Amino acid sequence: MEAVGDGVVLVRVRGGLDSWAGSAELVEVLTAVADGGGRRTVVDLSGVDFADSAGLHALLHAQRKYDKAGVTLVVAGPLSVKVRRLLEVTGTLGAFRFADDVDAAIAE
């Protein structure tokens, strides 16, 4: 995680988002950032080639935490076909705020 602007934190995720251990780590990081008082967190999923229900659960959990804290969570792509498909099939595309890439998410 890195601070990239006034109250904006970037969290980069790489590889697969498909294990409960990795997903729990993502929730920990995102929770710490939400509690840190920033105004927006950008989660860069452009390097994620696969995600399953564990990864989706982590993102949904984080989104609820951010909503409760009044902090904006932006998911930055471009998303892999497999990640986008997971969100489409589960009907959760509408649960997140998306940006085409990290630069667009930071500039919002």
C-alpha positions in Angstrom: 0.0 0.0 0.0 1.2 3.5 -0.8 0.0 7.0 -0.4 -0.4 8.6 -3.8 -2.1 11.9 -3.2 -4.1 13.9 -0.8 -5.9 11.3 1.3 -5.6 8.7 -1.5 -4.1 5.3 -0.8 -3.2 2.7 -3.5 -3.4 -1.0 -2.8 -2.0 -3.2 -5.5 -3.1 -6.8 -5.8 -1.2 -9.3 -7.9 -1.6 -12.9 -9.0 -4.7 -14.9 -7.9 -7.2 -13.7 -5.4 -8.5 -17.1 -4.7 -7.4 -18.3 -1.3 -8.9 -17.6 2.1 -5.5 -16.7 3.5 -4.8 -14.2 0.7 -8.3 -12.8 0.9 -8.0 -12.4 4.6 -4.8 -10.5 4.1 -6.5 -8.2 1.7 -9.3 -7.6 4.1 -6.8 -6.8 6.8 -4.9 -4.3 4.6 -8.1 -2.6 3.4 -9.5 -2.4 6.9 -6.4 -0.7 8.2 -6.5 1.8 5.3 -10.2 2.5 5.9 -9.5 3.1 9.6 -6.5 5.3 8.8 -8.6 8.3 7.9 -8.0 8.7 4.2 -10.7 9.8 1.8 -10.3 7.3 -1.0 -8.6 3.9 -1.5 -7.8 2.6 -4.9 -7.6 -1.2 -5.2 -5.6 -2.0 -8.3 -6.8 -5.4 -9.7 -5.1 -5.0 -13.1 -2.5 -7.6 -12.0 -5.1 -10.2 -10.8 -5.5 -13.0 -13.3 -8.0 -15.1 -11.3 -10.5 -14.6 -8.4 -13.0 -16.9 -6.8 -15.6 -16.6 -4.1 -12.9 -16.0 -1.4 -11.6 -13.0 -3.3 -15.1 -11.7 -4.0 -16.0 -12.1 -0.4 -12.9 -10.0 0.6 -13.9 -7.2 -1.8 -17.5 -7.2 -0.7 -16.5 -7.2 3.0 -14.2 -4.3 2.3 -16.8 -2.4 0.4 -19.2 -2.7 3.4 -16.5 -1.5 5.7 -15.7 1.5 3.5 -19.4 2.4 3.2 -19.7 2.4 6.9 -16.6 4.5 7.4 -17.7 7.0 4.8 -14.5 6.4 2.7 -14.6 5.8 -1.0 -13.3 2.5 -2.4 -12.5 2.4 -6.1 -11.6 -0.8 -8.0 -9.1 0.0 -10.8 -8.6 -2.2 -13.8 -8.3 -3.1 -16.5 -9.9 -6.3 -15.1 -9.0 -9.7 -16.5 -11.7 -11.6 -18.3 -11.9 -14.1 -15.4 -12.3 -11.4 -12.8 -14.9 -9.5 -14.8 -16.8 -12.7 -15.5 -16.9 -13.6 -11.7 -18.4 -10.2 -11.0 -20.9 -10.5 -13.9 -22.0 -14.1 -13.0 -22.5 -13.2 -9.3 -24.4 -10.0 -10.1 -21.9 -7.9 -8.0 -20.6 -5.5 -10.7 -23.0 -2.9 -9.3 -21.6 -3.3 -5.7 -18.3 -1.5 -6.6 -17.1 1.8 -8.0 -14.8 1.1 -11.0 -12.2 3.1 -12.8 -10.6 2.0 -16.1 -7.1 2.2 -14.6 -5.1 3.4 -11.6 -4.4 6.8 -13.0 -8.1 7.4 -13.6 -9.0 6.2 -10.1 -6.4 8.5 -8.5 -7.6 11.5 -10.6 -11.3 11.1 -9.6 
